[in-house]
Amino acid sequence: MAEAGGFAEAARQSHMSPPAITCAIAMLEDKLYEMAPLIRSSLDRKVAMGTGARH
C-alpha cells in the first residue's frame, strides 16, 4: 500500500476494491494492536538478557 501511494492505487494493483483494501488494512492494524504487548514483552526480555537493541 505504501509503495502504491494510496488505497485506491493499491486496490487497483491488487485487483481488489478500495473498500476491500481498507478492510484488510484495518484487520492488519487490529492484529498488530493485539500483538503489541507480546512484541513489547519479547523485546523487553531480550534487552534484559543483553541480546536486544536498547532504546
BELWODA-V828063 format. One record per residue. RES is the residue in three letters. SS is DSSP state (H for helix, E for strand, - for the rest). PHI is phi as a letter, one per 20 degrees, with the letter a starting at -180 (999 if undefined). PSI is psi as a letter, one per 40 degrees, with the letter a starting at -180 (* if undefined). Layout:
RES&SS&PHI&PSI, RES&SS&PHI&PSI
This chain:
MET&-&999&d, ALA&-&f&d, GLU&-&f&d, ALA&-&f&d, GLY&-&n&e, GLY&-&r&i, PHE&H&f&d, ALA&H&f&d, GLU&H&f&d, ALA&H&f&d, ALA&H&f&d, ARG&H&f&d, GLN&H&f&d, SER&H&e&e, HIS&-&l&f, MET&-&c&i, SER&-&e&i, PRO&H&g&d, PRO&H&f&d, ALA&H&f&d, ILE&H&f&d, THR&H&g&d, CYS&H&f&d, ALA&H&f&d, ILE&H&f&d, ALA&H&f&d, MET&H&f&d, LEU&H&f&d, GLU&H&g&d, ASP&H&f&d, LYS&H&f&d, LEU&H&f&d, TYR&H&f&d, GLU&H&f&d, MET&H&e&e, ALA&H&g&d, PRO&H&f&d, LEU&H&f&d, ILE&H&f&d, ARG&H&f&d, SER&H&f&d, SER&H&f&d, LEU&H&f&d, ASP&H&f&d, ARG&H&f&d, LYS&H&f&d, VAL&H&f&d, ALA&H&f&d, MET&H&e&e, GLY&-&n&e, THR&-&d&e, GLY&-&d&i, ALA&-&f&i, ARG&-&e&i, HIS&-&d&*
